[in-house]
Amino acid sequence: MSSVRLPDGTELHVEPGERARDVARRIGSRLARDAVAARVDGRLVDLEAPLDGAREFEVITRDSPEGLYVMRHSAAHVMAQAILELYPGSRLTIGPPVEDGFYYDIEVAGRITEEDLPRIEEKMREIVERDLPIRREEVSKEEAERLYSDNPYKLELIRDLEDGEISIYRQGDFYDLCRGPHVPSTGRIGAFKLQSVAGAYWRGDENNPMLTRIYGTAWPTEKQLKAYLRRLEEARARDHRRIGRELDLFTFSPDVGAGIPIFLPKGEMLRHLMESFVRRVQSRHGYEHVWTGNVVNEKLYARSGHLDHYRDAMFPPMKDGENVYRLKPMNCPSHMVLFNSRAHSYRDLPVRYAEFATLYRYEKSGELSGLTRVRALTQDDAHVFCTEEQVQEEFARALAIIREVLDTYGFTDYRVRLSLRDPDSSKYIADEEKWQRAEDALRRALDAAGISYEPVEGEAAFYGPKADFMAKDVLGREWQLSTIQVDFIQPGRLGCEYVGEDGEKHTPVLLHRAVTGTTERFMAVLIEHYAGAFPVWLAPVQAVVIPVADRHLEYAGIVSEKLGGAGVRVEVDDSPSTMQKKIRENARKKVPYLLVVGDAEAEAGSVNVRRRGQKEQEEMTVDGFAALVRSEVEEVLGPHGLHG
């Protein structure tokens, strides 16, 4: 007889041959009912897994993140089984769980459209009602190849596997190549819904066959599923692409090119306000703004390491005689050239360069999405050259900027992901000693700032570890916004030096820092966060003057000129529509204030103020309204607004 340790530290005796489900049942009947898998010695396993020799044991329930992952993985198998039953001859490829759901890529014998999803769902419900046991089988490579002799996709996957690490899962007559784990039976996958159909290249390679990808979601209960679908509806209502069109912020055109957003006047004003805000904050913290152009000699990227590690994300080269140029995909090498343009001593450090530069990255056309994934992006980028002893202080300074900016925008719920390299991956520059120093320096800086963080391997930049700030919007969706990176490698590759107190030359440490990441992506996040109803300080148009009749246009112009002179961003609606239609249209555009002017207002030198989202109206002098707007802006940004 052996024993296992439970999460609370309790030791539990385990009989020879006992399985995870048996121990879960001994712990409690309710726990066993909610169990979908187990964690044994840190590894997720099926409830049928034996516990012989196990030391640590934890029951995984359907409401936990791991439980949802397992349940959604099983839902993908149920969907695949339903499709094979409805579309015989179809070939399965891969079907993983993803955040909030699952998908499966299938070579369909026939054609599946959105209209077919209810039929597939109904077949899935039949399979769930059968409550088929889901069983794992270890198979040899030869057996796996025999099972999939008519499926080239699975055979390609099997070729990369070794004997002893291949398993399939069976449920009734259905089987699938899979590592697992899975729920005990098809009746345990909870509430589900199929959501959409898309095309996807096999293994993401556009040179491979196009497959049918079907997305779905699964939750423990119908109530949770309905709540999720309501959140999706709200997210669709906030879609930045739709709101961007309605508010005349930005557009895309094939005449300009895929993934290259072009901004209308209101969108450009929004960009200007966003960038001005960050510029003001970081200037106050000692950052100096620079400009390094849009095109760079390729040789610089060869020296920095970007050409080897970032080539696929760069636009094709442009040749000029013996020189080869690239559209700039990042700023750091150019900022290091700026640093090298002058001699530096330890007294000069830290040197803090910031730049709002438009960068160009050759994203695949199938991955482009509104403003969140573009090919032309403007980054609020900054680089700090400092000594190793200054890393902690400069990290704290960058952190203060990030906190001020995110708090001002209303992103107060965020966590930090410590993005580390994967030691087994070849995508990182090989320099063990410098990587270790960089990781140690970043951990010390996070600890000194009192920030809790989650280490994640494989998410580091190719030259150094990162602290990535993951913020939640009003819908609870998480976005990676800000980042601070520690780099001990690139400055040495590009010859950055300073003279230390000892009179010798030393290589500075480089901190890479972005507050909101890219203007375009952050604008998309803001549009959806606010649903287009921007706060007064950020609204491209803060007020629209609406004349009751054409004879009031002259007074409306006087009001607009006076407010504009007082710093209010104001427009006059001089369209031929009726007053009521003008009010409706401008309210739909979510302008913070509508100012209606008629005979009474013209005589009194006042405006009738209608606040966004409120039915009450208020009569104010023009100067009084200007003071109101100014006070609302100052309440958020301080007495100097965006110019302090």
C-alpha positions in Angstrom: 0.0 0.0 0.0 1.2 3.5 -0.9 -0.1 7.0 -0.2 -0.6 10.2 -2.2 -0.5 13.8 -1.0 -3.6 15.9 -1.6 -3.5 19.7 -2.3 -4.3 20.5 1.3 -1.3 18.4 2.5 -3.4 15.4 3.6 -1.9 12.0 3.0 -4.3 9.4 1.5 -3.6 5.7 1.3 -4.0 4.2 -2.1 -4.7 0.5 -2.7 -2.8 -1.3 -5.4 -4.6 -1.0 -8.7 -6.8 1.9 -7.6 -7.5 4.5 -10.3 -8.0 8.3 -10.1 -11.8 7.9 -10.2 -11.7 5.5 -7.2 -9.7 7.9 -5.1 -12.0 10.9 -6.1 -15.0 8.8 -5.0 -13.3 8.1 -1.6 -12.7 11.8 -1.1 -16.3 12.7 -1.7 -19.3 11.8 -3.8 -19.9 15.4 -5.0 -16.3 15.8 -5.9 -16.4 12.6 -7.9 -19.5 13.8 -9.7 -17.9 17.1 -10.8 -14.5 15.4 -11.6 -13.5 15.3 -15.3 -9.7 14.5 -14.9 -6.9 14.4 -12.3 -3.5 15.8 -11.8 -1.0 13.1 -10.8 2.5 14.2 -9.9 1.9 17.5 -11.9 0.6 15.8 -15.0 -3.1 15.8 -16.2 -4.5 12.3 -16.7 -7.8 10.6 -17.3 -9.9 9.5 -14.3 -9.2 5.9 -15.5 -5.4 6.4 -14.9 -3.9 4.0 -12.3 -2.2 5.6 -9.3 0.4 3.0 -8.7 3.6 4.8 -7.5 2.0 8.3 -7.5 3.0 10.8 -4.9 0.8 13.8 -5.4 -2.9 13.7 -6.4 -5.5 16.4 -7.3 -9.0 16.0 -8.6 -9.7 18.3 -11.6 -13.4 19.5 -11.7 -15.3 20.8 -14.6 -15.3 24.4 -13.3 -11.6 24.7 -13.1 -9.5 26.1 -16.0 -7.9 22.7 -16.5 -11.3 21.0 -16.3 -12.8 23.3 -18.9 -9.8 22.6 -21.1 -10.4 18.8 -20.8 -14.1 19.1 -21.3 -13.7 21.3 -24.4 -11.2 18.9 -25.8 -13.7 16.1 -25.5 -16.4 18.3 -27.1 -14.1 18.7 -30.1 -14.0 14.9 -30.4 -17.8 14.6 -30.1 -18.1 17.2 -32.9 -15.7 15.3 -35.0 -17.6 12.1 -34.5 -20.9 13.8 -35.4 -19.3 15.1 -38.7 -18.0 11.7 -39.6 -21.5 10.2 -39.1 -23.1 13.0 -41.1 -20.4 13.3 -43.8 -18.9 9.8 -44.2 -15.5 9.8 -45.9 -14.4 13.1 -44.2 -10.8 13.2 -42.9 -9.9 14.5 -39.5 -6.7 16.5 -38.9 -6.4 18.3 -35.5 -9.0 19.5 -33.0 -7.7 21.4 -30.0 -9.4 23.3 -27.2 -8.8 27.0 -27.3 -9.7 29.9 -25.0 -13.5 29.7 -24.3 -14.0 26.8 -26.7 -12.6 24.4 -29.3 -12.3 23.9 -33.0 -11.6 21.0 -35.4 -9.9 21.2 -38.9 -11.5 18.7 -41.2 -11.2 17.8 -44.9 -15.0 17.5 -45.4 -16.5 15.0 -47.8 -18.9 17.6 -49.1 -19.4 21.1 -47.9 -20.3 22.6 -44.5 -21.7 26.1 -44.1 -23.1 28.0 -41.1 -26.6 26.7 -42.0 -25.4 23.2 -41.3 -24.3 23.8 -37.7 -27.7 23.2 -36.1 -27.8 19.8 -37.8 -24.3 18.9 -36.5 -25.3 20.1 -33.0 -28.3 17.8 -33.0 -26.1 14.9 -33.9 -23.7 15.9 -31.1 -26.6 15.8 -28.7 -27.4 12.3 -29.8 -23.8 11.2 -29.1 -24.0 12.9 -25.7 -27.2 11.1 -24.9 -25.5 7.8 -25.8 -23.1 8.5 -22.9 -20.3 6.6 -24.6 -17.4 5.7 -22.4 -14.2 7.4 -23.6 -11.2 5.1 -23.3 -7.5 5.7 -23.9 -5.5 3.1 -25.8 -1.7 3.0 -26.2 -0.8 1.9 -29.7 2.4 1.2 -31.6 3.5 3.4 -34.4 2.8 0.6 -36.9 -0.7 0.2 -35.5 -1.4 4.0 -35.7 -0.2 4.0 -39.3 -2.5 1.1 -40.1 -5.5 2.9 -38.5 -4.9 6.0 -40.5 -3.6 4.5 -43.7 -6.2 6.6 -45.7 -5.6 9.8 -43.8 -2.4 11.7 -45.0 -2.8 14.4 -42.3 -2.8 11.9 -39.4 0.1 10.0 -41.0 2.1 13.2 -41.2 1.5 13.7 -37.4 2.4 10.1 -36.6 5.7 10.3 -38.5 6.9 12.9 -35.9 6.0 10.5 -33.0 7.9 7.7 -31.4 6.8 4.3 -30.2 5.7 4.5 -26.6 4.2 8.0 -26.9 1.3 7.3 -29.2 -2.3 6.9 -28.0 -5.8 7.0 -29.4 -9.1 7.7 -27.7 -12.2 5.7 -28.5 -15.9 6.5 -27.9 -18.2 3.9 -29.5 -17.0 3.3 -33.1 -15.2 6.6 -33.2 -11.5 6.9 -32.5 -9.0 9.8 -32.7 -5.2 10.1 -32.4 -4.8 12.1 -29.2 -2.6 12.6 -26.1 -5.7 13.4 -23.9 -6.8 13.6 -21.2 -10.6 13.4 -21.7 -13.8 13.3 -19.7 -14.9 9.8 -18.7 -17.8 9.7 -21.2 -19.5 11.7 -23.9 -22.4 12.5 -21.4 -20.0 14.7 -19.4 -19.2 17.5 -21.9 -21.8 19.9 -20.6 -23.6 22.6 -22.6 -22.2 23.4 -26.0 -22.9 25.4 -29.1 -21.2 25.5 -32.6 -20.4 29.1 -33.6 -18.8 29.5 -37.0 -17.2 27.9 -40.0 -13.9 29.1 -41.5 -11.2 28.0 -43.8 -7.8 27.1 -42.5 -4.6 25.8 -44.2 -3.2 22.5 -43.0 -0.6 23.4 -40.3 -1.1 27.1 -41.1 0.9 26.9 -44.3 -0.8 28.5 -47.3 1.0 26.0 -49.6 -1.0 23.2 -47.9 -4.6 22.1 -48.6 -7.4 24.3 -47.3 -9.5 22.6 -44.6 -12.9 23.4 -43.0 -12.5 24.7 -39.5 -15.5 24.6 -37.2 -15.5 26.6 -34.0 -17.6 25.8 -31.0 -17.8 26.5 -27.3 -18.6 24.3 -24.3 -19.4 25.1 -20.6 -20.3 23.1 -17.6 -23.9 24.3 -17.5 -26.5 25.8 -19.8 -26.6 28.9 -17.6 -22.9 29.5 -18.1 -23.2 28.9 -21.8 -26.0 31.5 -22.1 -24.0 34.0 -20.0 -21.0 33.5 -22.4 -23.2 33.9 -25.5 -24.6 37.2 -24.0 -21.0 38.4 -23.5 -20.3 37.5 -27.1 -23.3 39.6 -28.2 -22.1 42.5 -26.2 -18.6 42.1 -27.8 -20.1 42.1 -31.2 -22.0 45.3 -30.4 -18.7 46.8 -29.4 -16.7 45.5 -32.4 -14.2 48.2 -33.2 -14.5 47.6 -36.9 -18.3 48.4 -36.9 -18.0 51.3 -34.5 -15.0 52.6 -36.4 -17.1 52.9 -39.5 -20.1 54.4 -37.7 -17.9 57.1 -36.0 -15.9 57.8 -39.1 -12.6 56.9 -37.5 -10.8 54.7 -40.0 -11.1 52.5 -43.1 -9.3 50.0 -45.2 -9.0 49.9 -48.9 -7.6 47.4 -51.4 -6.3 50.5 -53.3 -3.9 51.1 -50.4 -3.3 47.5 -49.3 -4.4 44.8 -46.9 -3.6 45.5 -43.3 -2.8 49.2 -43.8 -5.4 51.3 -42.0 -6.1 54.8 -43.1 -7.6 57.3 -40.7 -10.3 59.8 -41.2 -10.1 63.2 -39.5 -11.8 62.0 -36.3 -9.6 58.9 -36.2 -6.5 61.0 -36.7 -7.6 63.3 -33.8 -8.0 60.2 -31.6 -4.5 59.0 -32.5 -3.1 62.4 -31.8 -4.8 62.6 -28.4 -3.6 59.1 -27.4 0.0 59.8 -28.5 0.0 63.3 -26.9 -1.1 61.8 -23.6 1.7 59.2 -23.5 4.2 61.8 -24.8 3.3 64.1 -21.9 3.6 61.4 -19.3 6.9 60.0 -20.4 8.4 63.5 -21.0 7.6 64.2 -17.4 9.6 61.1 -16.4 12.7 62.2 -18.3 12.3 60.5 -21.7 13.5 62.4 -24.8 11.7 61.9 -28.1 13.5 61.1 -31.3 12.8 60.1 -34.9 14.6 57.5 -36.9 12.7 57.2 -40.2 10.9 54.3 -41.9 13.6 52.5 -43.9 16.8 50.9 -42.6 19.8 49.3 -44.1 19.5 45.5 -43.8 23.0 45.2 -42.5 22.0 46.8 -39.2 19.4 44.0 -38.7 22.0 41.4 -39.5 24.2 42.8 -36.8 21.4 43.1 -34.2 20.2 39.5 -34.8 16.8 40.6 -36.1 17.4 39.4 -39.7 18.0 35.8 -38.5 15.2 35.8 -35.9 12.7 38.1 -37.5 13.1 37.7 -41.3 9.7 36.2 -41.8 8.0 39.3 -40.3 9.8 41.7 -42.5 8.7 43.1 -45.8 10.8 42.0 -48.8 14.1 43.8 -49.3 14.5 46.9 -51.5 17.8 47.0 -53.4 19.7 50.2 -54.2 22.9 49.2 -55.9 25.0 47.2 -53.4 22.8 48.4 -50.5 19.7 46.5 -49.4 17.0 48.3 -47.3 14.0 47.1 -45.3 10.9 48.8 -44.1 11.5 49.2 -40.4 9.8 46.5 -38.3 11.2 47.6 -35.0 13.1 50.6 -33.5 15.7 49.2 -31.1 18.6 48.9 -33.6 18.0 52.5 -34.8 18.0 53.8 -31.2 21.3 52.0 -30.6 22.7 53.7 -33.6 21.5 57.0 -32.1 23.2 56.1 -28.8 26.4 55.4 -30.7 26.4 58.7 -32.5 27.7 60.4 -29.3 30.4 59.4 -26.7 28.9 58.5 -23.3 30.2 58.3 -19.8 28.6 56.7 -16.8 27.4 60.3 -15.8 25.2 60.4 -19.0 23.3 57.3 -18.0 20.5 56.5 -18.1 19.7 57.7 -21.6 16.0 57.4 -22.4 14.9 57.6 -26.1 11.2 57.4 -27.0 9.6 57.4 -30.5 6.2 57.2 -32.0 7.4 55.4 -35.1 5.3 53.7 -37.8 6.7 50.1 -38.2 5.9 47.6 -41.0 5.5 43.9 -40.4 4.6 41.4 -43.1 1.7 39.6 -41.4 0.0 36.9 -43.3 -3.1 38.1 -45.0 -5.3 35.4 -43.3 -4.2 36.7 -39.9 -5.1 40.4 -40.5 -8.0 41.6 -38.4 -9.2 45.2 -38.2 -6.8 47.3 -36.2 -5.8 44.5 -33.9 -3.5 42.8 -36.5 -2.2 45.2 -39.2 0.9 45.6 -41.4 1.5 49.3 -40.6 1.6 50.0 -36.9 2.7 52.9 -34.8 4.4 52.0 -31.5 4.9 54.1 -28.4 8.3 52.7 -28.2 11.1 53.6 -25.8 14.6 52.4 -25.0 16.6 53.1 -21.9 20.4 52.7 -21.9 21.6 52.2 -18.3 24.0 50.4 -16.0 23.2 47.1 -14.5 22.8 48.8 -11.1 20.2 51.2 -12.6 17.9 48.5 -14.0 15.7 48.3 -10.9 15.2 52.1 -10.7 14.5 52.4 -14.4 12.1 49.5 -14.3 10.2 51.3 -11.5 10.1 54.4 -13.6 8.7 52.6 -16.6 6.2 50.9 -14.3 5.0 54.2 -12.9 4.3 55.4 -16.5 2.4 52.2 -17.4 0.3 52.4 -14.2 -0.6 56.0 -14.7 -1.6 55.5 -18.4 -3.6 52.3 -17.8 -5.3 53.7 -14.8 -6.3 56.9 -16.7 -7.8 54.8 -19.5 -9.7 52.7 -16.9 -7.7 49.5 -17.1 -7.2 48.8 -13.4 -7.5 45.0 -13.6 -4.3 43.7 -14.9 -1.7 41.0 -14.2 2.0 40.6 -15.1 3.3 37.7 -17.2 7.0 37.1 -16.9 7.8 35.9 -20.4 10.9 33.7 -20.4 12.8 31.8 -23.1 12.2 28.1 -23.7 15.7 26.6 -23.1 15.0 23.9 -25.7 14.1 26.3 -28.5 16.5 27.6 -31.1 14.7 30.8 -31.7 16.6 32.7 -29.0 20.1 34.2 -29.2 22.5 31.7 -27.5 24.3 33.4 -24.6 23.5 31.5 -21.4 25.3 33.9 -19.0 23.6 37.0 -20.4 20.2 35.4 -20.5 20.6 34.4 -16.8 21.7 37.9 -15.8 18.7 39.5 -17.7 16.2 37.1 -16.1 17.7 37.7 -12.7 17.6 41.5 -13.1 14.0 41.4 -14.3 12.9 39.2 -11.4 14.6 41.5 -8.9 12.9 44.5 -10.4 9.5 42.9 -10.2 10.1 41.8 -6.7 11.3 45.2 -5.6 8.2 46.8 -7.1 6.0 44.3 -5.1 4.4 42.9 -8.3 3.2 39.4 -8.4 3.8 37.6 -11.7 3.4 34.4 -13.5 6.5 32.9 -15.3 5.7 31.6 -18.7 8.3 29.8 -20.8 8.6 30.4 -24.6 7.1 34.0 -24.7 10.4 36.0 -24.4 11.7 38.2 -27.2 14.6 36.5 -29.0 17.1 38.7 -27.2 15.7 38.9 -23.6 12.9 38.3 -21.1 9.8 40.5 -20.8 7.3 41.6 -18.2 4.1 41.7 -20.2 1.0 43.5 -18.7 -2.2 41.6 -19.4 -5.2 43.9 -18.8 -8.9 43.2 -18.7 -11.5 45.4 -20.4 -15.1 46.0 -19.2 -16.2 42.7 -20.7 -13.5 40.8 -18.8 -11.5 40.1 -22.0 -7.7 40.1 -21.5 -5.3 42.0 -23.7 -1.5 42.2 -23.7 -0.9 45.9 -23.6 2.3 47.2 -22.0 5.7 45.5 -21.9 9.1 46.0 -20.3 12.0 44.0 -21.6 15.5 43.6 -20.3 18.3 43.1 -22.9 21.9 42.2 -22.1 22.6 41.0 -25.7 21.8 43.5 -28.4 23.8 46.5 -27.1 27.0 44.4 -27.3 26.2 43.2 -30.8 25.9 46.8 -32.0 28.9 48.1 -30.1 27.1 50.3 -27.6 29.6 51.5 -25.0 30.1 54.0 -22.2 33.1 54.9 -20.1 32.7 53.8 -16.5 34.0 55.4 -13.3 37.1 53.1 -13.7 37.9 54.8 -17.0 37.2 51.5 -18.9 34.6 50.9 -21.6 31.5 49.0 -20.6 28.3 47.8 -22.4 25.1 49.3 -21.2 22.0 47.3 -20.4 19.0 48.1 -22.6 15.4 48.3 -21.4 12.8 48.0 -24.2 9.5 49.6 -23.1 6.1 50.2 -24.6 3.2 51.6 -22.7 0.2 50.9 -24.9 2.0 48.8 -27.5 0.8 50.0 -30.9 -1.5 52.9 -31.4 -3.7 50.9 -33.8 -4.2 47.9 -31.6 -4.7 50.0 -28.5 -7.2 52.2 -30.3 -9.2 49.0 -31.2 -9.1 48.0 -27.5 -10.3 51.5 -26.4 -13.1 51.6 -29.0 -14.4 48.3 -27.6 -13.7 49.1 -24.0 -15.7 52.4 -24.2 -18.1 51.0 -26.9 -17.2 54.2 -28.8 -18.4 56.5 -26.0 -15.0 58.0 -25.3 -14.5 60.1 -22.1 -14.6 63.8 -22.7 -10.8 64.3 -22.6 -10.4 61.6 -25.4 -13.4 62.3 -27.6 -12.4 63.5 -31.1 -15.4 65.8 -31.0 -16.4 66.9 -27.6 -19.5 68.9 -28.6 -21.8 69.4 -31.6 -23.8 72.6 -32.0 -27.2 71.9 -33.4 -29.2 74.9 -34.7 -33.0 74.7 -34.4 -33.5 76.2 -37.8 -31.4 77.6 -40.6 -31.7 81.1 -39.2 -29.8 80.0 -36.2 -26.7 78.9 -38.2 -25.0 82.2 -37.7 -25.3 82.0 -33.9 -24.2 78.4 -34.0 -21.0 79.5 -35.8 -20.4 82.1 -33.2 -20.7 79.5 -30.4 -18.4 77.1 -32.3 -15.8 79.8 -32.8 -15.9 80.8 -29.2 -15.7 77.3 -27.9 -12.9 76.4 -30.3 -10.9 79.4 -29.1 -11.4 78.0 -25.5 -9.9 74.7 -26.5 -13.1 72.7 -27.0 -13.2 70.3 -30.0 -16.5 71.4 -31.5 -18.5 71.0 -34.7 -21.6 72.6 -36.1 -24.2 70.3 -37.7 -25.3 72.4 -40.7 -26.9 69.4 -42.5 -30.4 70.0 -44.1 -32.0 67.5 -41.6 -34.5 68.5 -39.0 -33.3 69.4 -35.5 -34.7 66.1 -34.0 -32.9 64.0 -36.6 -29.7 65.9 -36.0 -30.0 65.2 -32.3 -30.6 61.5 -33.0 -27.7 61.2 -35.5 -25.2 62.9 -33.2 -26.4 60.9 -30.2 -25.8 57.8 -32.3 -22.2 59.0 -32.9 -21.8 59.1 -29.1 -20.7 62.8 -28.9 -20.4 63.7 -25.2 -22.4 67.0 -25.5 -25.1 68.2 -27.9 -25.6 72.0 -27.8 -29.0 73.1 -29.2 -29.3 76.7 -30.1 -32.5 78.6 -31.1 -34.0 82.1 -30.7 -33.9 82.0 -26.9 -30.2 80.9 -26.8 -29.2 83.4 -29.4 -30.8 86.2 -27.5 -29.3 85.1 -24.1 -25.9 84.1 -25.5 -26.3 80.6 -24.1 -26.6 77.0 -25.2 -29.0 74.2 -24.3 -26.8 71.4 -23.1 -27.7 67.7 -23.5 -25.2 65.3 -21.9 -24.6 61.9 -23.5 -26.9 59.3 -22.0 -29.0 61.7 -20.0 -32.5 63.0 -20.7 -32.1 66.2 -18.6 -31.2 69.4 -20.4 -29.4 72.4 -18.9 -29.1 76.0 -20.0 -25.6 77.4 -19.7 -23.6 80.3 -21.0 -21.0 79.6 -23.6 -18.2 80.5 -21.2 -19.8 78.3 -18.6 -19.9 75.3 -20.9 -16.3 75.8 -21.9 -15.3 75.9 -18.2 -17.3 72.6 -17.7 -15.4 70.8 -20.5 -12.1 72.2 -19.2 -12.8 71.0 -15.7 -13.7 67.5 -16.9 -10.5 67.2 -18.8 -8.4 68.6 -15.9 -10.1 66.2 -13.5 -8.5 63.3 -15.5 -5.3 64.9 -16.9 -4.5 67.7 -14.4 -4.4 71.5 -14.9 -2.3 71.4 -18.0 -4.3 68.8 -19.9 -2.3 67.2 -22.7 0.2 70.0 -22.8 1.7 69.7 -19.3 
